[in-house]
Amino acid sequence: MDTNQIIEAVETLLRSRPLDGWEITVAASRTLSIEVKEQKVDSFKCAEPVGVSIRVLKGGGMGFSFSTSMDGVDLNRMVENALVGAAAQTPDEHHGFPAPASYPEIPGLFDGELAGVAEGEKVGRALTLERLVLEADPRMKKVRKAAYSESTVETRIVNSLGVDATYRGTSVSASVSAIAEEEGQSQMGWDFDFRNRFADLAVEPIAARAAAKATGLLGAGKVPTMRCPVVLDSYVASEILEVLAPAFLAENVQKGKSLLAGKKGERLFAPLLRIRDDGTLPGGAGTAPFDAEGVSKRNTVLVEEGVLQGFLYDTLRARKEGVASTGNATRGGIKSPPHMGISNLFIENGTVTFDGLRAGIGRGMLVTDVMGMHTANPISGDFSVGAAGFLVEDGRITRPVKGVAIAGNILDLFRGVEAVGNDLRFYGTVGAPSLRIAALDVSGE
C-alpha cells in the first residue's frame, strides 16, 4: 500500500465519523547508518519504516493516535483510539487545523542520485574519514568512532480543511571522534558535517577539524580565577543559543516558563546581534516547505539590533494570541503528535575574522568546549559549566586550558557581546558565529 492508498483508506474511515475536523500524516523513510573501526565495518544498519498518524477534533478535544501497520483492522483501531483521546481531553476552543496555503520553493532538498550511490562508496566515506584523522598528526592514536549516515524521507499531510502537502528530502552526514596522546596525556576531538546531497559531503575538513581539536588541547592546564574578556567559538556559541531556544517558543512564553516572557520590544541583547529562525534556509537541517501541521515554513526575525521582536508559534499557540502561526510545529516521528520547536535558529554572521576577535585582549580566554550546558537554568538563564580552550594574552593564543569553569547569565552574556565573527556554522538546527564577550567569570586555580 503506497502513501496515497493509505491516505484514502484513513480518510474514508474519518469521514464516516461525526468529527469537527481531522488531520492525516503519512511518513515513509529509509535510513542507513554505518560505523567503521580499524578500517573495517563495525556496524551497518538499514531501515525502511512507514507509519501513519491522525489527529481528530471533537467537542474541543484533540485526540491523537498512530499505526505502523496498514492493515484495515489496525487503521480502524487507530481511529477509535484517537476518538477516545479526544473525548478524554479537556476541551480547548483554540484547538483546530490550519487552512491551505502556498509553500515556498526550496532548491536542493532532495538528492535524486543518492539511491543510486553504491553502498561500498558510502562505507568508503567512513573508512576515509577514519584514515585521514589518524594521518593528520603523529599524535593521533585512536579513532573511537567514524560514521556515515543518511536518511530519505517522504511526508504527506492532509486535513479536513483542504491542506494537502507533500515533501521529499534527503540528508547525509559523517562524524568522527578521535584521541590524541602525548607524554602520558590524552585528549579527544570530535567533528561532523551534514548536507542534503551525497556529492556535497566532504570528509577531509571533518578529519582536519577533529584532529586539530584533539591535538590542540594536549598539555592543557588550569589558569587562575579571573574575570576577563572571552571569545566563544561557533560551537560553544551555538550550545549557549540552544539553551535559550525554548525561551522563544510561544508555548513556554504563555506558560510563564520563558525568561523572555513579557519582554517583547525590549533591548535584551547586544545591538550587534540579529537572531532568526528560518525554516526556508537552503541546506538547513530543519529546512522544509511546511511544518508538522502543513503550515508554510517562514523566516522569522526574533531579535533585531538586540531588541526582542517576537516569538515562534504553532497553530494552537497562535490562536491563543490571535496571531498567525510561524510554521514552528515539529515532531520527533510518526509516533508523537506535533509540538512546538525551532527550524533553523541562528545568530547572523558578523564581519570580524576569527583571529580578529582576539585582537586587543590583554588577558582572556578562547572557549572551544563546554561541559554540562544542558544544566543551565532555562527560566533564570543562570549557568555554571566546565570549560576548555586556550589562554589569550596580548591577542595571541599562548597555551591550552582545561579544568576551568565559566559562569554567568545567558542574557547577560548575549548583552555583553562586543564583536561578532564571520564564521557562522550550524550544529544541527542551531547555528552561530564566534562571539567576543566583554567579560565573563572564569574559575580556575
PAZATI-720660 format. One record per atom (N, C-alpha, C): residue in one letter; x, y, z. Coordinates in steps of 0.001 Angstrom, whole numbers, padded with zeros to 6 digits, always signed. Each point is the difference from the previous one (the first is absolute). Layout:
aXYZ...
This chain:
m+000842-001196+000000m-000842+001196+000000m+000884+001256+000000d-000137+000866-001049d+000808+001206-000040d-000647+001101+000829t+000693+001166+000084t-000497+001067+000879t-001380+000503-000426n-000259+000072-001294n-001307+000462-000467n-001112-000960+000425q+000264-001297-000096q-001002-000982+000422q-000238+000072+001511i+001075+000240+000760i-000149+000118+001453i-000872+001200+000346i+000280+001138-000631i-000784+001209+000234i-001475-000254-000330e-000272-000617-001132e-001386-000256-000406e-000716-000919+000978a+000698-001037+000453a-000625-000953+000926a-000345+000671+001319v+000926+000787+000542v-000243+000658+001284v-001038+001102-000151e+000055+000735-001095e-000972+001069-000214e-001420-000553-000084t-000150-001143-000624t-001324-000636-000067t-000521-000327+001397l+000875-000509+000856l-000403-000308+001375l-000380+001266+000763l+000755+001071-000175l-000256+001238+000743l-001280+000691-000472r-000244-000026-001298r-001189+000669-000524r-001286-000686+000439s+000111-001230+000449s-001201-000717+000469s-000315+000305+001458r+000839+000811+000665r-000203+000319+001416r-000454+001449+000149p-000796+000274+001026p-000467+001378+000238p+001084+000836+000683l+000918+000546-000779l+001138+000745+000528l-000100+001480-000347d+000682+000827+000776d+000084+001433-000284d+001203+000320-000884g+000888-000960-000184g+001169+000199-000846g+000971-001150+000172w+000884-000166-000969w+000981-001092+000089w+001252+000328-000816e+001041-000748+000298e+001283+000143-000699e+000644-001373-000131i+000549-000287-001171i+000708-001263-000256i+001436+000326-000417t+000948-000667+000607t+001405+000139-000393t+000564-001381-000303v+000578-000143-001179v+000660-001247-000378v+001473+000298-000242a+000863-000818+000569a+001433+000187-000173a+000655-001324-000367a+000798+000018-001045a+000782-001166-000412a+001456+000440-000090s+000894-000803+000524s+001403+000399+000002s+000912-001202-000223r+001231+000312-000368r+001051-000998-000080r+001216+000570+000700t+000504-000709+000992t+001164+000476+000741t+001134-001020-000099l+001203+000519-000073l+001192-000834-000062l+001032+000563+000954s+000597-000872+000810s+001026+000412+000953s+001175-000965-000082i+001194+000555-000203i+001213-000810-000135i+001046+000503+000980e+000595-000909+000764e+001114+000347+000879e+001181-000906-000337v+001185+000580-000014v+001195-000786-000297v+001000+000134+001148k+000836-001020+000099k+001032-000013+001032k+001186-000803-000518e+001185+000593+000073e+001231-000646-000468e-000146-000477-001439q-000592+000886-000822q-000157-000224-001437q-000852-001215-000349k-000933-000310+000915k-000979-001046-000253k-001384+000502+000409v-001018-000516-000664v-001367+000377+000356v-000349-000607+001353d-000349+000850+000944d-000351-000451+001348d-001506-000103+000191s-000740+000814-000732s-001457-000004+000118s-000602+000476-001315f-001057-000686-000450f-000691+000352-001237f-001493-000225+000240k-000748+001099+000072k-001424-000100+000306k-000813+000730-001060c-001049-000658-000453c-000879+000581-001009c-001445-000278+000388a-000858+001005-000139a-001417-000176+000345a-000858+000804-000967e-001209-000489-000251e-000941+000683-000884e-001384+000029+000646p-000164+000778+001056p-001291+000043+000694p-001044+000826-000749v-001256-000398+000158v-001146+000737-000528v-001022+000104+001124g-000593+001166+000159g-000984+000161+001058g-001026+001058-000351v-001119-000055+000673v-001064+000981-000181v-000483+000445+001374s-000335+001270+000120s-000561+000505+001250s-001167+000915-000319i-000871+000156+000960i-001157+000890-000176i-000194+000846+001247r-000579+001161-000225r-000548+000798+001087r-001457+000268-000328v-000871-000142+000974v-001425+000241-000217v-000502+001025+001008l-000872+000880-000465l-000579+001050+000843l-001482-000271+000187k-000388-000076+001257k-001417-000233+000303k-000332+000643+001341g-000965+000914-000022g-000434+000653+001234g+001099+000783+000698g+000942+000534-000761g+001086+000778+000591g+001171-000829+000479g-000122-001327-000061g+001093-000880+000401g+000777-000480-001214m+001310-000089+000122m+000851-000456-001107m+000576-001366+000351g-000338-001005-000769g+000503-001347+000235g+001064-000373-001013f+000931-000830+000418f+001108-000416-000871f+000181-001508+000076s+000369-000604-001129s+000361-001403-000019s+000833-000272-001249f+000667-001145-000022f+000859-000342-001143f-000035-001503-000233s+000515-000398-001159s+000107-001420-000322s+001181-000207-000941t+000745-001071+000234t+001063-000392-000925t-000433-001212-000818s-001230-000424+000230s-000604-001068-000799s-001068+000611-000890m-000022-000384-001263m-000973+000550-000929m-001198-000936-000191d-000104-001002+000849d-001142-000901-000026d-001278+000775+000352g-001091-000323-000676g-001254+000717+000211g-000473-000024+001437v+000147-001132+000667v-000428-000115+001401v+000819+000939+000877d+001302+000061-000244d+000872+000864+000801d-000280+001472-000263l-000300+000355-001235l-000326+001390-000308l-001299+000413+000678n-000977-000898+000016n-001267+000290+000673n+000218+000163+001506r+000877-000837+000575r+000326+000111+001422r+000685+001331+000297m+000833+000439-000913m+000672+001296+000161m-001024+001126+000089v-000997-000027-000867v-001041+001029+000017v-000767-000035+001318e-000364-001198+000457e-000735-000128+001268e+000821+000539+001166n+001295-000286+000014n+000855+000481+001090n+000092+001523+000006a+000059+000601-001191a+000055+001454-000087a-001289+000630+000517l-001133-000631-000293l-001286+000493+000486l-000083-000073+001522v+000499-001082+000555v+000040-000132+001462v+000870+001104+000602g+001130+000276-000646g+000892+001044+000488g-000644+001374-000044a-000732+000299-001062a-000674+001295-000112a-001051+000177+001087a-000744-001088+000285a-001051+000072+001027a+000588+000162+001396a+001199-000528+000211a+000610+000046+001323a+000707+001326+000281q+000227+000789-001031q+000747+001246+000157q-000887+001126+000492t+000584+000924+000751t-000707+001209+000391t-000220+000848-001234p-001245+000384-000304p-000265+000778-001217p+000756+001323-000009d+000467+000393-001177d+000686+001272-000173d-000494+000609-001303e-000623+001170+000106e-000589+000642-001172e+001032+000369-001066h+001270+000008+000380h+001041+000397-000940h+000553-001163-000815h-000411-001218+000315h+000422-001134-000813h-000555+000139-001416g+000769-000388-000972g-000468+000052-001377g+001115-000360-000968f-000323+000047-001273f+000962-000336-001045f+000190+001185-000928p+001163+000108-000615p+000263+001128-000905p-000725-000139-001327a-000213+001125-000646a-000601+000019-001333a+001097-000193-001047p-000386-000323-001226p+000993-000184-001066p+000811+001274-000241a+001229-000173-000427a+000879+001136-000283a+000989-000402-001087s+000609+000988-000619s+001047-000289-000970s+001310-000236+000731y+000863-000807-000575y+001256-000357+000659y+001188+000523-000795p+001073+000379+000706p+001171+000541-000695p+000714-001059-000831e+000577+000441-001104e+000837-000877-000814e+001423+000054+000561i+000479-001111+000525i+001330-000042+000614i+000859-000977-000791p+001038+000483-000660p+000824-000890-000827p+000896-000905+000835g+000316-001155-000574g+001029-000860+000583g-000404-000859+001173l-001296-000145+000267l-000423-000794+001156l+000132-001499-000241f-000087-000410-001243f-000023-001433-000300f+001111-000348-000977d+000784-001005+000360d+001071-000510-000855d-000506-001227-000749g-000385+000193-001239g-000531-001104-000788g+001029-001055-000347e+001277+000328+000183e+001062-000949-000326e+000435-000834+001194l-000477+000328+001192l+000468-000687+001208l-000288-001504-000041a-001193-000362-000432a-000360-001420-000032a+000893-000800-000934g+000597+000673-000983g+000843-000706-000954g+001465-000091+000406v+000368+000641+001101v+001386-000074+000466v+000244-001367+000634a+001029-000673-000412a+000284-001349+000501a+000290+000031+001499e-000437-001034+000697e+000243-000073+001440e+001497-000024+000311g+000776-000596-000898g+001445-000025+000201g+000604+001392+000014e-000568+000892-000803e+000494+001384-000025e-000348+000716+001303k-001157-000322+000574k-000390+000606+001269k+000868-000516+001142v+000268-001285-000017v+000929-000564+000986v+001366+000654-000166g+000382+000234-001249g+001283+000619-000284g+000144+001375+000615r-001104+000771+000083r+000065+001316+000626r+000411-000121+001465a-000590-000966+000698a+000324-000196+001415a+001431-000501+000168l+000422-000922-000865l+001362-000520+000080l+001024+001100-000281t-000287+000824-000981t+000903+001108-000322t+000086+000984+001156l-001126+000282+000616l-000019+000913+001141l+000884-000512+001122e-000115-001281+000323e+000831-000578+001056e+001482+000088-000368r+000318-000340-001230r+001402+000010-000435r+000593+001402+000042l-000746+000980-000463l+000501+001369-000062l+000259+000584+001385v-000830-000359+000958v+000210+000490+001364v+001321-000520+000555l+000256-001284-000191l+001227-000597+000529l+001238+000499-000738e-000152+000386-001264e+001127+000505-000776e+000251+001488+000236a-000933+000683+000647a+000101+001454+000141a+001159+000432+000886d+000364-000832+000976d+001047+000384+000956d+000515-001274+000661p+001312-000120+000214p+000542-001211+000641p-000570-000235+001399r-000501+001062+000622r-000548-000143+001352r-001421-000555+000009m-000623-000097-001157m-001327-000612-000080m+000159-001514+000073k-000482-000599+001074k+000275-001411+000268k-001191-000933-000198k-001203+000529+000136k-001147-000912-000022k-001258+000730-000442v-000776-000661-000826v-001322+000503-000374v-001044-000814+000747r-000757+000677+000829r-001032-000707+000772r-001182-000374-000882k-000372+000921-000903k-001107-000310-000897k+000061+000900-001222a-000090-000605-001164a-000166+000732-001253a-001286-000509-000636a-000877+000919-000377a-001331-000429-000434a-000492+000783-001203y-000826-000673-000783y-000740+000614-001102y-001465-000353+000192s-000891+000956-000231s-001434-000304+000097s-000762+000795-001040e-001169-000516-000352e-000847+000687-000966e-001463-000293+000289s-000861+000871-000478s-001436-000246+000106s-000702+000599-001211t-000992-000716-000468t-000878+000476-001061t-001417-000042+000548v-000680+001129-000043v-001314+000103+000635v-001025+000528-000996e-001178-000606+000010e-001145+000529-000746e-001161+000160+000971t-000558+001195+000059t-001088+000297+000924t-001170+000619-000753r-001210-000418+000358r-001200+000620-000559r-000973+000293+001135i-000530+001208+000012i-000972+000425+001007i-001277+000440-000710v-001123-000545+000451v-001321+000351-000536v-000913+000302+001174n-000790+001072-000095n-000971+000259+001066n-001377+000331-000560s-000972+000114+000892s-001392+000169-000389s-000301+001377-000578l+000922+000952+000124l-000214+001340-000540l+000574+000148-001412g+000653-001056-000486g+000509+000040-001367g+001503+000038-000135v+000728-000024+001097v+001461-000080-000093v+000389-001338-000621d+000898+000041-000965d+000545-001211-000612d+001437+000322-000399a+000923-000353+000882a+001394+000401-000175a+000901-001224-000059t+000919-000023-000957t+000932-001113-000159t+001425+000536-000069y+000893-000710+000643y+001397+000436+000037y+000922-001214-000056r+001061+000100-000806r+001050-001011-000023r+001331+000669+000305g+000791-000631+000869g+001283+000574+000354g+001036-001067+000279t+001254+000362-000178t+001106-000900+000331t+000996+000734+000887s+000705-000778+000798s+001037+000547+000867s+001114-001026+000135v+001241+000454-000122v+001155-000876+000199v+000950+000678+000976s+000655-000802+000822s+000916+000582+000992s+001145-000960+000283a+001058+000555+000562a+001143-000790+000435a+000539+000612+001281s+000522-000843+000885s+000530+000488+001275s+001157-000884+000447v+000850+000569+000843v+001131-000759+000508v+000393+000520+001370s+000394-000898+000882s+000596+000362+001286s+001306-000777+000122a+001066+000723+000353a+001330-000613+000001a+000820+000507+001174i+001050-000742+000338i+000819+000304+001164i+001444+000269-000409a+000537+001107+000535a+001410+000329-000185a+000733-000251+001312e+001244-000454-000080e+000789-000293+001203e+001398+000595-000124e+000502+000497+001143e+001364+000519+000046e+000451+000102+001456e+001146-000589+000288e+000603+000054+001330e-000983-000392+001105g-000708-001103-000252g-000904-000549+001015g-001344+000686+000112q-000223+001018-000812q-001296+000688+000040q-000774-000297-001273s-001303-000081+000131s-000847-000233-001170s-001129+001023-000045q-000408+000339-001208q-001114+000929-000216q-000836-000509-001170m-001297+000242+000083m-000892-000446-001057m-000453+001171-000865g-000114-000259-001285g-000535+000987-000927g-001164-000595-000778w-000996+000834-000273w-001207-000486-000695w-000414+001034-001041d-000559-000481-001095d-000560+000922-000978d-000965-000748-000916f-000804+000759-000734f-000983-000611-000899f-000400+001017-001065d-000774-000462-000957d-000604+000895-000988d-001208-000701-000602f-000894+000781-000576f-001195-000565-000642f-000302+000797-001258r-000618-000667-000938r-000390+000612-001272r-001279-000680-000496n-000657+000617-000986n-001155-000637-000637n+000420-000978-001086r+001172+000242-000622r+000440-000823-001119r+001281-000754+000358f+000081-001249-000421f+001177-000831+000272f+001262+000626-000585a-000100+000542-001206a+001179+000552-000668a+000572+001205+000733d-000808+000654+000839d+000451+001207+000703d+000641-000294+001355l-000035-001255+000436l+000541-000348+001311l+001480-000339-000125a+000853+000883+000480a+001450-000208-000041a+000500-000385+001391v+000749-001091+000085v+000477-000456+001305v+001353+000600+000370e+000723+000559-000964e+001319+000564+000294e-000058+001116+001046p-000907+000973-000113p-000070+001051+001029p-000395-000543+001370i-000855-001019+000013i-000418-000592+001276i+001201-000605+000706a+000793-000759-000745a+001192-000632+000573a+000980+001040+000521a+000230+001047-000779a+000964+001036+000395a-000449+000713+001274r-001279+000331+000091r-000493+000708+001185r+000051-000884+001240a-000384-001265-000134a+000022-000907+001150a+001421-000188+000521a+000953-000179-000905a+001395-000176+000409a+000545+001260+000649a-000346+001157-000546a+000475+001264+000561a-000548+000218+001411k-001250-000386+000225k-000586+000156+001334k+000701-000897+001009a+000278-001229-000385a+000634-000948+000923a+001437+000411+000308t+000787+000272-001027t+001409+000336+000217t+000173+001372+000623g-000918+000898-000279g+000122+001354+000513g-000071+000091+001507l-000705-000940+000626l-000169+000038+001455l+001029-000840+000752l+000899-000649-000708l+001044-000760+000687l+000869+000943+000833g+000271-000405+001228g+000777+000832+000906g-000809+001067+000699a-001317-000081-000096a-000859+001023+000601a+000068-000034+001520g-000139+001168+000598g-000030+000120+001451g-000944+001107+000417k-000068+000283+001278k-000906+001013+000512k+000623+001391-000096v-000830+000998+000205v+000448+001387+000098v-000565+000573+001302p+000574+001068+000528p-000544+000611+001219p-001419+000510-000225t-000795+000014+001042t-001344+000553-000074t+000069+001466-000408m-000844+000391-000931m+000021+001382-000472m-001325+000361-000657r-000259+001291-000051r-001100+000515-000814r+000656+000693-001175c-000324-000454-001209c+000776+000439-001150c-000826-000056-001277p+000507+000635-001068p-000644-000160-001310p+000103-001459-000449v-001031-000472-000666v-000039-001393-000451v-000494-000062-001439v+000675-000802-000802v-000471-000294-001350v-000616-001398+000021l-001242-000095-000439l-000674-001292-000132l+000068-000420-001461d+000539-001177-000282d-000006-000424-001403d-001430-000343-000413s-000213-000253-001282s-001362-000181-000510s-000723-001169+000654y+000751-001043+000360y-000623-001170+000633y-000557+000365+001377v+000792+000688+000815v-000440+000374+001340v-001123+001032-000079a+000126+000971-000912a-001059+001000-000158a-001314-000666-000392s+000071-001032-000840s-001207-000729-000408s-000596-000771+001170e+000853-000596+000832e-000505-000736+001162e-000744+000921+000950i+000513+001212+000188i-000660+000943+000888i-001306+000490-000614l+000000+000256-001311l-001236+000398-000671l-001043-001106+000090e+000445-001256-000072e-000934-001120+000081e-000708-000046+001352v+000703+000403+001067v-000636+000062+001323v-001086+001069+000012l+000241+001080-000730l-000969+001097-000046l-001176-000306-000923a+000171-000948-000936a-001003-000272-001030a-001414-000194+000544p-000211-000805+001062p-001370-000181+000495p-000671+001289+000455a+000790+001002+000360a-000565+001267+000461a-000709+000752-001114f+000319-000335-001261f-000648+000651-001136f-001322-000680-000385l-000305-001145+000573l-001211-000739-000361l-001205+000557+000750a-001061+000316-000752a-001183+000631+000595a-000626-000849+001100e+000107-001310-000121e-000571-000865+001044e+000639+000297+001348n+001318+000122+000041n+000680+000293+001259n-000270+001425+000466v-000120+000925-000949v-000318+001380+000360v-001368+000077+000649q-000978-000668-000608q-001370+000046+000522q-000137-000707+001337k+000863-000973+000257k-000045-000728+001272k+000893+000634+001068g+000660+001113-000331g+000874+000664+000949g+001295-000745+000255k+000403-000834-000971k+001221-000788+000158k+001141+000518-000871s-000120+001244-000451s+001032+000610-000843s+000565+001238+000678l+001307+000142-000005l+000608+001193+000566l-000204+001217-000887l-000621-000202-001182l-000305+001107-000892l-001453+000452+000108a-000800-000667+000793a-001424+000305+000121a-000209+001445+000449g-000904+000689-000693g-000339+001372+000360g+001045+001028-000378k+001001-000379-000811k+001103+000908-000306k+000106+000363-001479k-001050-000283-000756k-000006+000353-001413k+000191+001506-000153g+000883+000394-000906g+000278+001413-000223g+001140+000544+000828e+000538-000813+000923e+001105+000452+000845e+001341-000390-000619r+001029+000833+000252r+001351-000319-000470r+000644-000903+001045l-000068-001295-000235l+000518-001004+000929l+001371-000512-000421f+000377+000274-001240f+001244-000515-000568f+000861+001173-000466a+001244-000293-000298a+000884+001031-000527a-000536+000500-001346p+000143+001292-000290p-000498+000561-001267p+000594-000670-001232l+001148-000675+000156l+000645-000675-001126l-000738-001265-000431l-000908-000504+000843l-000578-001322-000242l-001326+000056-000759r-000095-000893-000990r-001251-000256-000709r-000204-001504+000015i-001116-000436+000564i-000291-001421+000149i-001289-000316-000750r+000025-001059-000782r-001219-000387-000704r-000148-001509-000093d-001218-000424-000284d-000309-001405-000231d-000531-000108-001423d+000752-000662-000845d-000339-000043-001422d-000220-001435-000459g-001270-000377-000134g-000334-001343-000453g+000153-000189-001485t+000339+001081-000725t+000174-000073-001457t+001463+000106-000410l+000917-000015+000948l+001424+000188-000263l+000558-001151-000838p+000532+000276-001193p+000570-001085-000820p+001123-000725+000740g-000070-001331+000016g+001026-000801+000647g-000156-000172+001491g-001025+000590+000598g-000189-000111+001441g-000510-001363+000415a+000403-000443+001207a-000459-001297+000497a-001492+000005+000309g-000565+001166+000267g-001423+000103+000316g-000811+000621-001123t+000534-000018-001211t-000658+000641-001145t-001014-000926-000647a-001177+000543-000318a-001053-000737-000703a-001021+001020-000494p-000826-000365-000968p-001012+000948-000487p-001084+000296+001037f-000282-000979+000871f-001081+000178+000980f+000359-000715+001293d-000717+000366+001068d+000282-000588+001308d-000846-001245+000229a-000027-000503+001228a-000670-001267+000310a-001518+000092-000028e-000535+001209-000234e-001453+000169-000134e-000398+000389-001419g+000992+000124-000889g-000302+000426-001351g-000036+001509-000161v+000562+000726+000964v+000102+001457-000085v+001307+000366-000692s-000049+000969-000890s+001183+000422-000730s+001110+000451+000951k+001212-000496-000230k+001143+000427+000810k+000351+001450-000337r+000616+000684+001001r+000287+001415-000184r+001385+000370+000499n+000396+001199-000362n+001213+000619+000514n-000441+001039+001027t+000175-000295+001266t-000507+000850+001073t+001141+000681+000732v+000025+001326-000034v+001003+000758+000745v-000456+000099+001459l+000836-000490+000904l-000338-000019+001418l+000669+001142+000767v+001219+000322-000392v+000745+001088+000640v+000601+000869-001095e-000269+001297+000046e+000516+000956-000979e+000723+001111+000737e+001289+000160-000275e+000821+001010+000676e-000142-000107+001521g-000052-001231+000466g-000071-000264+001431g-001390+000050+000602v-000995+000401-000777v-001364+000157+000513v-000829-001252-000291l-000678-000526+001011l-000862-001172-000168l-001225+000380-000829q-000136-000637-001165q-001080+000331-000924q-001252-000847+000188g+000155-001229+000489g-001164-000861+000132g+000401-001433+000272f-000951-000923-000253f+000188-001393+000367f-000410-000925-001147l+000179-001294+000217l-000340-001013-000990l-001310-000684+000379y-000834-000305-001010y-001345-000525+000264y-000324-001223-000844d-000818-000884+000580d-000706-001010-000770d-001452+000451-000082t-000877-000844-000532t-001400+000418-000191t-000699+000276+001321l+000125-000899+000978l-000689+000164+001283l+000443+001269+000708r+001310+000192+000143r+000505+001155+000754r-000274+001305-000737a-000025-000040-001328a-000332+001198-000763a-001453+000392+000218r-000890-000986+000031r-001416+000297+000210r-000257+000588+001386k+000777-000423+000960k-000179+000526+001369k+000322+001495+000072e+000844+000479-000919e+000365+001414+000017e-000596+000776-001169g-000723-000702-000875g-000593+000676-001137g+001017+000456-001030v+001088-000787-000158v+001034+000321-000977v+000137-001158-000975a+000854+000156-000985a+000221-001057-000989a+001091-000951+000471s-000149-001270-000331s+001052-000971+000293s+001245+000351-000799t+001161-000189+000610t+001262+000214-000707t+000507-001288-000646g-000819-001058+000044g+000411-001266-000610g+001001-000750+000848n-000174+000046+001321n+000962-000631+000902n-000567-001176+000777a-000896-000757-000666a-000397-001299+000541a+000996-001032-000501t+000437-000866+000886t+000961-001030-000380t-000389-001306+000670r+000659-001076-000352r-000270-001272+000661r+001222-000895-000111g+000180-000843+001009g+001149-000893+000020g-000174-001227-000863g-001210-000234-000475g-000290-001172-000805g-001493-000204-000068i-000404-001013-000741i-001424-000233-000216i-000709-000433+001283k+000760-000444+000995k-000610-000510+001232k-000297+001086+001027s+000295+001243-000329s-000282+001086+000939s-000761+001100-000712p-000894+000702+000689p-000751+001083-000639p+000879+001220-000214p-000420+000929-000837p+000775+001226-000200p+000156+000772+001307h+001146+000653+000149h+000246+000857+001151h+000852+001169-000474m+000209+000974+000855m+000752+001183-000387m+001494-000286-000080g+000663+000644-000957g+001442-000172-000125g+000587+001013-000965i+001317+000072-000034i+000684+000897-000918i+000179-000665-001355s+000308+000795-001019s+000353-000535-001319s+001514+000074-000151n+000506+001158-000431n+001444+000268-000030n+000206+001299+000767l+000355-000111+001258l+000171+001167+000874l+001466+000412-000006f+000268+001292-000276f+001407+000389-000066f+000210+001494+000214i+001221+000302+000403i+000470+001380+000084i+000627+000330-001348e-000373+001119-000572e+000526+000347-001318e+001490+000301+000053n+000651-000221-001132n+001417+000239-000133n+000360+001455+000269g+001193+000188+000583g+000550+001332+000157g+001077+000236-001033t+000915+000912+000299t+001015+000377-000979t+001428-000228+000492v+000167-000418+001254v+001331-000127+000590v+000543-001408-000235t+001260-000089-000415t+000614-001313-000188t+000196-000678+001352f+000179-001313-000046f+000197-000743+001247f+001227+000512+000751d+001104+000232-000712d+001199+000534+000639d-000225+001423+000504g-000805+000756-000734g-000273+001376+000391g-000763+000135+001303l-000753-001045+000364l-000754+000045+001254l+000926+000079+001215r+001226-000476-000142r+000938+000008+001126r+000777+001309+000111a-000051+000792-001054a+000795+001233-000027a-000363+000911+001174g+001019+000501+000688g-000228+000933+001100g-000256-000650+001338i-000079-001331+000047i-000191-000678+001287i+001358-000155+000673g+000184+000701+001127g+001268-000099+000731g+000159-001347+000661r-001039-000432+000673r-000011-001331+000632r-001444-000485+000039g-000246-001124-000630g-001353-000526-000075g+000024-001448-000412m-001104-000472-000548m-000088-001419-000341m-000825-000208-001256l+000448-000947-000818l-000776-000511-001126l-000608-001308+000456v-001321-000067+000045v-000704-001207+000454v-000443-000801-001217t+000453-001248-000090t-000326-000869-001137t-000864-001193+000388d-000220-000180+001296d-000829-001121+000435d-000595+000315+001363v-001236-000400+000208v-000648+000129+001311v-000621-001346+000351m-000021-000289+001285m-000564-001256+000484m-001164+000291+000935g-001165-000566-000317g-001161+000154+000882g-000846+001223-000277m+000044+000518-001232m-000805+001191-000306m-001493-000274+000160h-000383-001265-000115h-001410-000350+000159h-000496+000223+001428t+000941+000205+000942t-000403+000226+001397t-000343+001457+000274a+000179+000873-000984a-000343+001412+000183a-001485+000131+000306n-000345+000956+000842n-001397+000218+000382n-000736+000700-001133p-000982-000659-000637p-000656+000604-001157p-000939+001142+000365i-000348+000113+001277i-000910+001062+000426i+000758+001256+000398s+001047-000166+000808s+000795+001148+000433s+001129+000343-000965g+000485-001033-000723g+001121+000211-000903g+001358-000157+000651d+000036-000318+001288d+001283-000142+000697d+000690-001306-000411f+001332+000045-000107f+000756-001196-000344f+001360+000016+000675s+000505-001192+000250s+001373-000204+000471s+000427-001354-000531v+000937+000006-000953v+000336-001237-000709v+001512-000133-000153g+000429-001245-000158g+001409-000245-000270g+000376+000496-001385a+001264+000386-000158a+000419+000559-001281a+001444-000382-000315a+000317+000048-001285a+001360-000223-000477a+000245+000919-001172g+001271+000263-000260g+000327+000890-001113g+001442+000450+000069f+000211+001304-000118f+001364+000517-000070f+000106+001343+000720l+001127+000210+000653l+000297+001288+000602l+000398+000977-001103v-000529+001210+000081v+000323+001047-000963v+000736+001116+000734e+001183+000346-000501e+000790+001081+000588e+000497+000911-001109d-000272+001286+000173d+000383+000994-001006d-000503-000392-001393g-001212-000528-000017g-000643-000354-001267g+000455-001296-000619r+000931-000709+000654r+000533-001245-000557r-000380-001190+000880i-000204-001148-000626i-000223-001241+000741i+001349-000463+000537t+000082-000202+001336t+001296-000348+000596t+000076-001434+000507r-001099-000546+000514r+000039-001399+000433r-001410-000554+000171p-000147-001330-000097p-001324-000614+000168p-000430-000015+001461v-001310+000026+000204v-000575+000071+001351v-001112-001030+000133k-000022-000682+001137k-001129-000875+000328k-000180-000002+001516g-001089-000629+000466g-000232-000087+001432g-000444+001306+000624v-000588+000906-000807v-000512+001257+000540v-001514+000022-000170a-000632+001021+000540a-001439+000155-000132a-000315+001442-000377i-001033+000171-000781i-000495+001339-000303i-001397+000120+000571a-000335+001187+000493a-001290+000194+000658a-000561+001364-000369g-001319+000093+000044g-000650+001269-000285g-001472-000201-000271n-000575+000917-000739n-001397-000053-000395n-000066+000119-001525i-000829-000821-000624i-000041-000045-001460i-000345+001356-000603l-000991+000690+000572l-000357+001309-000543l+001114+001011+000223d+000640-000059+001172d+001140+000896+000241d+001121-000280-000995l+000209-001287-000283l+001042-000379-000957l-000294+000590-001377f-001220-000185-000500f-000336+000515-001316f-000060+001532-000010r-000309+000592+001141r+000003+001460+000097r+001431+000541-000038g+000947-000855+000404g+001400+000417+000047g+000797-000299-001256v-000670-000404-001082v+000707-000275-001252v+000528+001308-000583e+001305+000073-000226e+000590+001218-000543e+000607-000202-001386a-000028-001224-000509a+000434-000258-001378a-000584-001331-000459v-000396-000047-001277v-000611-001203-000579v+000857-000477-001157g+000378-001282+000039g+000849-000569-001039g-000718-000188-001324n+000783-000317-001018n-000562-000231-001339n+000039-001480-000374d-000019-000880+001035d+000173-001435-000223d-001228-000804+000417l-001182+000498-000348l-001239-000709+000343l+000072-001460-000411r-000349-000875+000949r-000071-001425-000284r-001165-000611+000763f-000698-000928-000655f-001122-000681+000640f+000455-001313+000615y-000538-000277+001176y+000198-001281+000673y-001394-000605+000165g-000470-000686-001035g-001382-000439-000023g-000896+001171-000378t-001048+000243+000764t-000964+001060-000322t+000325+001320+000682v+001133+000087+000696v+000415+001236+000658v+001365+000413-000525g+000188+001285-000265g+001269+000467-000517g+000368+001363+000544a+001286+000301-000046a+000492+001301+000457a+001404+000225-000534p+000397+001256-000149p+001412+000299-000235p+000707+000096+001355s+001309+000107-000007s+000727+000213+001242s-000335+001384+000554l+000011+000121+001316l-000384+001246+000666l+001067+000429+000996r+000228+001293+000091r+000879+000528+001041r-000859+000642+001085i+000181-000465+001237i-000759+000490+001141i+000893+000944+000812a-000553+001129+000401a+000796+001025+000684a+000629-000538+001277a-000755-000762+000792a+000547-000523+001255a-000821-001189+000463l+000685-001004+000515l-000647-001217+000509l+000846-000542+001139d-000642-000602+000979d+000711-000576+001136d+000575-001360-000367v+001309-000150+000123v+000696-001260-000242v+000582-000479+001317s-000450-001158+000472s+000498-000565+001266s+001075-001042-000289g+001193+000225+000526g+001092-000926-000228g+000677-000372+001286e+001295+000217+000080e+000768-000369+001178e-000283+000948+001165
